[in-house]
Amino acid sequence: MSSRSRIVLSSAVLGGLCCLVLLVPTASPARTSRIFATCSPDARVPIVFSGNRTGYADGYVLCGSPPPAYTYTIRMVNRAGSALITKTGSYGGGTQSWNTPTVPCAGAWVHTFLYINVVGAGKSDTSGDTYC
């Protein structure tokens, strides 16, 4: 076999291998689902009842399609960083609003902290403060 024939043959083999590598899928279906699974937390200013000096944290999770399952944590937090109340849970998928039970908060500046975990990706949001 001549030198030129070997070069042509090795070029053809190398080109075939490159095409084969490009045709092999690089991600599993779970990875593809993770890319398209989008949710965004939206922490809202806590709802405060000034008459009895109580309130609760308020938030919203907006999800695209397909709606993924996620876990959530919502807290009403004072300016010192202490959580007055925390609620955690999981949801089977989709857009949903969340809030905590009502708690005493007299004299505190409070905000809502909302954290979600979607297929291993964590996202959070914090609202502005309000006086209780």
C-alpha positions in Angstrom: 0.0 0.0 0.0 1.4 3.3 -1.0 1.9 6.3 1.3 -0.8 8.2 -0.4 -3.3 5.3 0.0 -2.5 5.1 3.7 -3.2 8.9 4.1 -6.5 8.6 2.3 -7.5 5.6 4.3 -6.6 7.1 7.7 -8.4 10.4 6.7 -11.5 8.4 5.9 -11.4 6.4 9.2 -10.8 9.6 11.2 -13.7 11.4 9.5 -16.0 8.4 10.2 -15.0 8.4 13.8 -15.7 12.1 14.1 -19.2 11.7 12.6 -19.9 8.8 15.0 -18.9 10.9 18.0 -21.3 13.6 16.9 -24.2 11.2 16.5 -23.8 9.7 20.0 -26.2 11.4 22.5 -24.3 13.3 25.1 -27.1 13.7 27.7 -29.6 11.4 29.3 -33.3 12.3 29.3 -33.1 13.3 33.0 -30.5 15.9 32.1 -32.7 17.2 29.3 -35.6 17.5 31.7 -33.5 19.4 34.1 -32.6 22.0 31.5 -36.3 22.6 30.6 -37.6 22.4 34.1 -37.8 26.1 35.1 -39.3 27.6 38.2 -38.7 31.0 39.8 -39.5 32.0 43.4 -41.1 35.3 44.1 -41.0 36.4 47.7 -43.7 38.9 48.5 -43.7 41.5 51.3 -45.2 39.7 54.4 -48.9 40.3 55.2 -49.1 42.2 58.5 -52.2 42.7 60.7 -51.4 45.9 62.5 -54.4 45.6 64.9 -53.1 42.5 66.6 -49.4 42.8 65.5 -49.2 39.5 63.7 -48.3 38.5 60.2 -47.2 35.8 57.8 -44.7 35.3 55.0 -46.1 35.3 51.5 -44.6 33.9 48.3 -45.2 32.6 44.8 -43.5 30.0 42.6 -44.0 30.4 38.9 -43.1 27.3 36.8 -42.8 26.9 33.0 -43.6 23.7 31.1 -43.0 20.9 31.8 -43.9 21.7 35.4 -41.2 20.0 37.6 -41.6 18.9 41.2 -39.7 20.9 43.8 -39.2 21.4 47.5 -39.7 24.8 49.1 -38.8 26.7 52.3 -40.6 29.9 53.2 -39.7 32.0 56.2 -40.7 35.3 57.8 -37.5 36.8 59.0 -36.7 39.9 61.1 -33.9 42.4 60.3 -31.5 40.6 62.7 -31.8 37.5 60.5 -33.9 35.4 62.9 -36.7 33.4 61.4 -40.0 34.1 63.2 -41.6 31.1 61.4 -40.5 28.6 58.8 -42.6 26.3 56.6 -41.1 23.6 54.4 -42.6 21.1 52.0 -42.6 19.7 48.5 -44.9 20.1 45.6 -45.6 17.7 42.7 -45.1 20.4 40.1 -46.2 23.7 38.8 -47.1 27.2 39.8 -48.2 27.7 43.3 -48.5 30.3 46.1 -47.1 29.6 49.5 -47.4 31.2 52.9 -46.6 30.5 56.6 -49.0 30.4 59.5 -49.6 33.7 61.2 -47.3 34.5 64.1 -46.7 37.4 66.5 -44.3 40.0 65.1 -44.9 43.2 67.1 -42.3 45.9 66.7 -40.2 44.0 64.1 -39.3 44.9 60.6 -39.9 41.6 58.7 -39.4 40.2 55.2 -40.2 37.0 53.4 -37.4 34.6 52.3 -38.5 31.9 49.8 -36.1 29.1 48.7 -36.9 26.3 46.1 -34.9 23.3 44.9 -35.8 22.1 41.5 -34.1 18.8 40.4 -31.0 19.8 42.5 -30.9 23.4 41.4 -31.6 25.9 44.3 -33.1 29.3 43.8 -34.2 31.9 46.3 -35.8 35.3 46.6 -36.1 37.9 49.4 -38.9 40.5 49.6 -38.7 44.0 50.9 -39.3 44.8 54.6 -42.5 45.9 56.3 -43.1 47.0 59.9 -45.2 44.8 62.1 
